Structure formats: C-alpha cells, structure tokens
Amino acid sequence: MYFLFVEQPESSKIKLKKRSTGQIESAQCNAATILERNAKRKEEPTHKKEGKDQVYEFKIVNGYGLLTLKTFNRGLLEKYEIEADELYEGIFKELEESGAEHLIVDLRDNNGGRNEFYEDMLPYLTDKKGVFKTSISWKGKEKKHKYPSTSKYAFQGKTYVLINGGKFSSASVLARFFKEYTNATLIGEEAGGRYEGFAGGSAEYIFLPNSKYRVTIPRYHAVFHDGERQTTNNRGALPDYEVIPSMDDLINERDVVMEKALELLASN
C-alpha cells in the first residue's frame, strides 16, 4: 500500500545489506502502474495448487504430521465443500491412528477468513471450561462464547507452529490458541493480527466521494481473555524462536523456518 499512502515515484532505489559480510548492494528499478503490474502477473506462470490443495495440505512424513493451512477464504471453502469440523476431525483422527508424536502446523501467509476454522480447532487443543471469547457487535450487543467439549482425538504430542507477518484474522487467532492452550513452539516472525482480539466479520462499506475509495468498517470486535503465555499490548503472536529469512534465502527458495522446526523436532 506504499503507493497509496506515501508516494508514487517514477523509480525506486533499493539497498540490500548481506548479513554474512555486511556488504551493501543497491539496485534501481522503474515504477510500474498497477495495471502494468497486473498484466505482467497474468503472463507469468503461477504454479498454484489446484483443488483443495489451495486451502490446506496434510500428510504424515517420517512419523510426524505436517499440516499446512493456506487460507480460510469463504469462496474457496464453499467451492470445495470444506467444513472445519469435518476437516479437523479427519486430520486429528489420522494423527492418532498413525501414532505421530509431533505435528508441524504451517500458518504462514494465511490471511484468515471463516471464524469456525479457529473455533473448531479448540476441541483438539484444550480441555478448559468457561468463556474463551466475547464478541461485541457494532450496535454494542455482547455475546459470550464458551469452550467446546474436548475431542477424543485431542493431540497429546509436541506441536510446532510456523508464523509470519502475512497471517491475519482467524489464522492469527489460531496461532494464539496454539500458544495459549498447548505446548506448541512458535517459529518464524511476529504474526499479523492482534493477540488480544480484532475487528472483523461482516462489514459496512463507505465510498469516499472524491477518490471513490471504498472504506471497510467491520461490524464485530472479538475480544479474548488476557493471555498467560504472552502479555503484550497491540502486538501479534510472538515466536519462541525468531527466524527471519535473508534475501539470499528468499532468492534460493530456502525455507529456514521449516528447517528450524525440523531441527527442534529432531532434538526432541
């Protein structure tokens, strides 16, 4: 959103500092309009997953579970008829039957979506009782949400959750739940989304008369109880192990966050 809120230069100069040597390199590139950028993207191969793989992937690898939750987007969930309760029950049942003692959950770049995709995970994470969330509508009406009953397939092993700043909304809540209710180790970068709660759900829209920009105003505020494992204010979920990919890692497509998770898994 830099071009909307800061400036629209004709070119940009980027400086990169290599951590290993401290050497600074620079590069200059000409600006492109949004239309030019989008046209270029259409020409490039995307290598995107097809079908349900756009939403999630799950497999048992070398005795541990690997669950990648990519999005909770309403349109994709409805298109592929994916229900949160059925999805999670199948995954955790397979985990138990396989005897897996470790689970890696990759939430990176999941920008959220449907609330049930964090709420329906609770039966597999905790046996707590009482209220876990209060939702407040734009009209001031409050609703208390109670913990569900614990599932017989609740996972008893060790969990590693991969996070970064590209995850928001319900995906951020899911990272919070793993941190608060399980022995999970969070790895990566501070998550997007607010640990104490967020505004979301259905929305009202206002169109500014001159710019014609659409302003979105959420109708609900979700408030969670005070955190026990994290007591910050206005921060996202913080990792137990901060792992930030370098420019070289990104260029060479090296997943140092996953490498750290596998290292910790092996040590345990």
Secondary structure as GFF3:
##gff-version 3
##sequence-region A 1 268
A	DSSP	alpha_helix	2	5	.	.	.	ID=ss1
A	DSSP	beta_strand	11	17	.	.	.	ID=ss2
A	DSSP	beta_strand	24	30	.	.	.	ID=ss3
A	DSSP	alpha_helix	34	43	.	.	.	ID=ss4
A	DSSP	three_ten_helix	51	54	.	.	.	ID=ss5
A	DSSP	beta_strand	56	61	.	.	.	ID=ss6
A	DSSP	beta_strand	64	69	.	.	.	ID=ss7
A	DSSP	alpha_helix	74	79	.	.	.	ID=ss8
A	DSSP	alpha_helix	84	98	.	.	.	ID=ss9
A	DSSP	beta_strand	102	106	.	.	.	ID=ss10
A	DSSP	alpha_helix	116	119	.	.	.	ID=ss11
A	DSSP	three_ten_helix	122	124	.	.	.	ID=ss12
A	DSSP	beta_strand	131	137	.	.	.	ID=ss13
A	DSSP	beta_strand	142	146	.	.	.	ID=ss14
A	DSSP	beta_strand	158	163	.	.	.	ID=ss15
A	DSSP	alpha_helix	169	181	.	.	.	ID=ss16
A	DSSP	beta_strand	185	188	.	.	.	ID=ss17
A	DSSP	beta_strand	197	207	.	.	.	ID=ss18
A	DSSP	beta_strand	214	224	.	.	.	ID=ss19
A	DSSP	beta_strand	241	242	.	.	.	ID=ss20
A	DSSP	alpha_helix	247	251	.	.	.	ID=ss21
A	DSSP	alpha_helix	256	267	.	.	.	ID=ss22
###
